[in-house]
């Protein structure tokens, strides 16, 4: 299913996936910054009334104006109420530009809104002005009537030097 992109401002955008006229999930990014570093705050909410849970989140941060990868740092990892933080890894994807951020083994966070993944992105050159975030989110359904979903979408945050 193709998501709808909502742009509240140049630095704040979200993707919304729907099925049968109802929202399945929303993933949003709020970018701010200055002095060459972009602060990203992300949030994922999903419909859990059918028993869907978040199986994994894969984000890829890249800048179309340059072939060099941006430096990405995790400022605040996702944390649950009672479980240890989920597995989180940063890596360079095969045959794709940018840096990938993978989050899985979400334990008690799998069935709730995830709003605490904060990142810092340092552009590789002063010419890089657009930050692109590709998101792949796996939702698992429980029970016969609850489907599994693979949600994919792209956010393009223009002029990140002046959010």
N, C-alpha and C positions, 0 to 999 in steps of 0.2 A: 504494500500500500504506500502511496506517495504522501509525504507529510505536507502540511500547510506551514509556510514560514510566516511568523509574526515578527514585525520589526517595530519595537516600541521607540527605539532611538538608534543611531548608528552603532552604539556600543552594547545595546541590549536586544537580543533576538531569541526566538524560540521556534522549535519544531513541534507540531501537533499531529499525531496520527489518529485517524478515526476509522471505525468499522461499524457498519450498520447505523450511521448517523450519530454514534456515541464516541466520545474521546477514549482512546485506548491508553495513550501516554503523551506526555509533554516533556521535552528536554529543552532547557533554556541556558543561555550563557549571558553573563553580564561582564563586559570588559571595561576596565578603567586603567589608568596608568599615567605615564609621564616619565621623563628621564630615560627613555629607551626601553623600559620594561612594561609589559602589559600584564595586568592582574586580571585573572579570569575566575569567576565564581560560577559554578554550574549547579543545576537543580534538575532532578528527574522525578516526575510524579507519574503514577500509572494507576489504572483501574484495577483494584484488587478484589472487588466484590465478587468476581467470578473465580477467585482463587488464583489469579495470576501472580507470579512472583518474578523478580528480576534475577535472571540467570547470570548475565554478564553485561558489561558495558565496555565498548572499545571506542576510543576517541582518537582521531588523528589530527594533529595541529600542523598546518603547513602554510607557506606563504607563496602564492603563485608567481610573484615577481622575481624569485630567486631559486636557484637549485640547491643552495646550502640549507641544511636543516636549522631551524630555530632551536635555541636552548630552551628546554622545558624543565621546570622544577615543580614538585608537588609541595605546596605550602601546608595544606591541611588535608590529611587523608580522611576518607570516609570512615566514620566510627559508628558502631551500633550501641544500643543501650546496655547490653550485658555481655556481648561476645567480643572477641578480639577483632581488631580491624581486618577488613577483607584483604585478600591477596591483591596487590597492586604492582604493576610493572611498567617501566618505560623502556621503549626499544625503537630501533629504526626499522620500519616495515620493509619487506622485500619488494623491490621494484616500484615503490611508491615514495614520494617525497614526504618529508616531515618527521615528526616524532609521534609514536603511538603510545597511548596510555590505556592499559588494560586493567579492568577491575572485575574480579570474580570471587567466588566463595564468599558471598555476601551474608550468609547466616541470618541473623535477626533483622538485617536491613532489607532483605529480599522482598518483603511485603509492605514496605512503607515508602514515603517520599524520601529521596536521597538528595540532600541539599548542602553537603559540606565538603565537596571536592573543590578545593581552591588550587589554582595553578598560577605560575608566573612564566611568561614567555618572553624571551629576549630575541628580537629579530636579528637575523644574521647580517643584515646590512641596512644602512639608512634609507635605501630605496624601497625596502619592503614596507608597504603601507596597508596591505589587506591580509587579515588573518582568516584562514579558512579552517573550519572544524567539521570533519566528517564524523558522524556518529553511527555506530551500529549497536543496537540494544536488543538483547535476547530476553524475551519474556516466556516463562514456562507456565502452562495452564495445569491445573490439577483437576482431575475428574474427567468424565466423558465429554461434557458439554463445554469445557473451557479449552479454547485453542491455544497453541503455542504461536508466538509472533517473533519474527525477525524484523526489526524496525531500522530503516536506514534513511539518513538524510544529511544535508549539508547546510551549514550556516556560513555566510561570508560577512565578515565584519570589516567594512571599509574604513580607511583612514584611522587606523588604530593609534597613530601618533597623537591624534587629537580627539579622543573619545568624548 
